[in-house]
């Protein structure tokens, strides 16, 4: 069935693109005999509709959920901007964002918020989507997530109510749900083709993933940017906690209603997160769009254009990698952009804005208008390899070979296992302390190094730490870091200075670029950005964490028997990194990572590592070059 559906899309696309390309070249307003129509040139819809004259309206869509328990089904606020010609019979597809940020933290690098006129209709939409796409024959729609903005209900942080509300809006465009105007009258989307594409960053990207996971009819494509695919893996890694009380924090930060309105919901969220243990449970299962027994990803019918940053430690790269891998298993049509910044949007990546806008444009044209513009014939992945360098490739991760590296008692990291042990104490150390001077003995870590590499090596994919460990307490936090030791100019992705317009490795400039048409209330121009870099002697290129008692199960912890040896294996975060000739690859083992396990307390356990029974496996593209470098070791 999957093959027939997407084959049908291609056939329909061929028919549609022929019809669109045959439209007259004059302005749409001049086509009185045939009515208004979209214009396509070089495989792209053209800006033939007036942005200033577009229809702007606010309405409420009825949802099937009562998230605040007040006895009434929630209604979510939906703001729409569409070409004026949709009043004259033109039917257009929808580009939709469902966001909790519209009246609080704002959206994008410049933290834009929605604004309304005296009649309560939207006068300003955040970001460039409305300015750019409405003149090209799209409706752009902003939805306030339940419990935020003008919507009813309570924010459930990726829960079923959030997802159902966004899905109801997609259903309304297809005539399967009900919406109301301010005067209470019912409103129908008679101007809609029923085809919808969702786009958004962070929480918005999560909702795009989750709504696609419902298999809702009419959602033809999604563009999730740094989107969550599992809230458990956002807040925890293998039982080790990155957050305590995250849901309560987020609902308070994003919901401007009186606190008592959603207090009961916050208390349920707090209890469900189970900060006392860090275990996986029904709360997390509801907010996991990949995991068994009934993964939502299996229902995805939409194509996916994803974007993420490898150094995003707000929504870490495994959120993308796990989703991407599940989509690949299903054969979902997909494309990917990977940057090297923190929690950012490709629209703000230096030197790539025009390419990103054009990619999104052609993507939506292809999947919502059926235009054959070659977007699916291009390399699947755009990858940033350095501050100013990019490449394309057929997929991600790249084709690699797995190379097991063995720690030695002399601090070496080589191909051959060595006898002996090493020990560290689970103390809470920063990564600067964990990775500093790998030749020095430190009680809170073990460090191992390869010789200088004679040829460059590219890591692409997910390394695995596999240790034989004995503890003197029932559990310990464990951290494994892969480190590139060698001086280089790198993106300073962790640098944030709002007063200097620096955010996650980007600096805002005074110069702007414009994408689309503007009005006095809503301009299409945005700050350009520049890279923020730093010259450093080392860089952590993969991180992984584990609560040892969760080594077999995330739901049921198994405390260790002190003094007994255990095999404990876990995956680090995925990565894609080029280690240059002359640099050295390091493995650092430690306890509680203070930078990323901020809410964890160190156990004080002594961990003794059997070096002969331990290894780290790295996926690399030039495996032979790495092996040749490591053969310099003579034990």
PyMOL commands that set and color helices and strands:
alter all, ss='L'
color gray80, all
select helices_A, chain A and resi 2-21+28-30+84-88+129-136+160-173+203-212+231-235+246-254+259-273+282-286+296-299+317-330+346-348+353-369+375-377+431-435+498-500+548-550+611-613+623-630
alter helices_A, ss='H'
color red, helices_A
select strands_A, chain A and resi 40-41+44-45+55-62+75-82+92-99+115-116+122-124+138-144+179-180+186-187+192-201+219-225+236-237+240-241+303-309+334-339+381-386+389-393+401-407+413-414+421-425+428-429+445-449+457-471+477-491+496-497+502-503+506-514+525-531+533-547+565-579+584-590+592-593+606-610+615-620
alter strands_A, ss='S'
color yellow, strands_A
deselect
rebuild
show_as cartoon
